[in-house]
Amino acid sequence: SAKAFSAFKKAYDLKPSDSKNGTSAVKSAISAARRSSGSQKDSYYSQGAAIAEKLAGSSATFDNFLLAGEARLGAKDYQKALGWFDRARSKQPQNALVHYYRSQCNTNLGQYNAAISDLQQALKIGVSGKMRTQVYNQMGFVYDKTKKYDDAITAYKNAGNTKMVNSVQDKKEKAAQNVEVERERAEYERKLQALEQQIRELEAIGEVEEANDLREHLKKLREQ
């Protein structure tokens, strides 16, 4: 893939009017990036994106917009990628893949409601096989991030992802336990505050000894 990218890029640089070489260069760059890591991975995606954007600029087709978006998505330039996917969507509003890619951008930008809308739109259009699994896994991930555990569990079940179903179930149970612990802590604090109020009222009517006894009791409770 790296050699292919180098060859196609060289051919495209020599003859920029040959969009076929340009497209092949972008696709081989994305392929090489997926097989690489670190700065090399980033370099392939960035180079691929630069060529893809040239292609999209000279020929405003759905395929060129999608390719530019894919390269920018790989390069983690989510805002730019989203822009290209928006342009691709304007060409093919009923393309489920575009909505799935948009959801990935929106997820990484922290725009979770938009990401869910994208995924719901993809499902509405109709997805099957691997794409259906990817859509539901992404949906599970977003719902998990937003602590909508029941929705996340449902999505992961639809994806057939038992491991993540169990993981979110555990997270949901721990969250419920934490809520209960916090409720008990708040209730205990209310009781202590009521004792403090009672002490102030006793002091106000001159019952100093009784107030002091209660204050000592309150001190012991706070040290527990």
Secondary structure, DSSP 8 states (H G I E B T S, - for coil): -HHHHHHHHHHHHH-TT-HHHHHHHHHHHHHHHHT--HHHHHHHHHHHHHHHHHHHHHS--HHHHHHHHHHHHHTT-HHHHHHHHHHHHHH-TT-HHHHHHHHHHHHHTT-HHHHHHHHHHHHHH---HHHHHHHHHHHHHHHHHTT-HHHHHHHHHHHT-HHHHHHHHHHHHHHHHHHHHHHHHHHHHHHHHHHHHHHHHHHHTT-HHHHHHHHHHHHHHHH-
